[in-house]
């Protein structure tokens, strides 16, 4: 089920082709531990953060062999685990980057930057201090376009991560009780997931009561109260591939309005997922959700949030959140072998909010949900 060396080699070959097609002489590809996908896509190695030891930077120069710069402590494992032979400490990048790019270090050369939103100024300055006479070009879309279309091996790993998350959600319903803290719920989810062999794809998001009105929240020591929404957004990864699924548990003693919102969200997700098809506009997902919310009176609880990025979902792969971006404004063509997290958020329902989210694999003719628990369970599964 693992990603093979042949697939990793093919990825580098395709990336190099993209580089030449866009008149670039070289590439700098950067990522860190928490958003490692740009580099992990080529190395199949995800660094661990040991006091600023998590950067991973790959260089491609013309047809020369790639070089990996990585945190000093991570370098020991990377040298043994990744298929790229030349692995160096990123702390020495300023003294070594010149030799790596020596064949193109002139004012006619163009170097593409992938991961410029993550690349620390200190590292970029170290590069620019040496490579002073080249043009730097942001070109993250070249890699995100490749990563958005998943291989059969990637789909298998994503399916495994989804099955783990499905089990976590099925169990957490029975463990969530009034009086528990958000941190305790997070501990239950992470314990179950890790017992099944998963890592954490991102921080676990557990929100309760008024905290659910935020789009994101770090679990706190707030105790769950009667009538609360408790939002479960657990994101396991399996062999570096992630899942992003969750729902909102409604504690006993809640109002009819909250109950209606939870039931509505479950029903809407079940209705729209089967309708997602390749070669259609991504905006149909937002339109379909809004069309169903309006007669229920929840449109105003939905539309303020989805005007921003990832309002109704996003791609999922090596990173929990990656391109493409599903929102009310980003229009792209849905393509076969994309894996999309589709979510429905409602806010300001009696001062609280809810979320439901599933990941589906776009096929040649429709889609195959990787998360099945929410879609197959009764609409009231999360109402206690």
Secondary structure, DSSP 8 states (H G I E B T S, - for coil): ----HHHHHHHHHHHHHHHHHTT-SEEEEEE-STT-HHHHHHH------SSS---EEEEEETTS--EEEE-HHHHHHHHHHSS-SEEEEGGGHHHHHHHHTGGG-STT-EEEEE-TTTS-HHHHHHHHHH--SSEEEE-HHHHHHHHTS--HHHHHHHHHHHHHHHHHHHHHHHH--TT-BHHHHHHHHHHHHHHTT-EESS--EEEEGGGGGSS-----S-B--TT-EEEEEE-EEETTEE--EEEEEE-TT--HHHHHHHHHHHHHHHHHHTT--TTSBTHHHHHHHHHHHHTTT-HHHHHHHHTSTTSSEEE-SSSSSEEEEESSS---B--TT-EEEEEEEEEEETTEEEEEEEEEEE-SSSEEES--HHHHS-TTTTB-
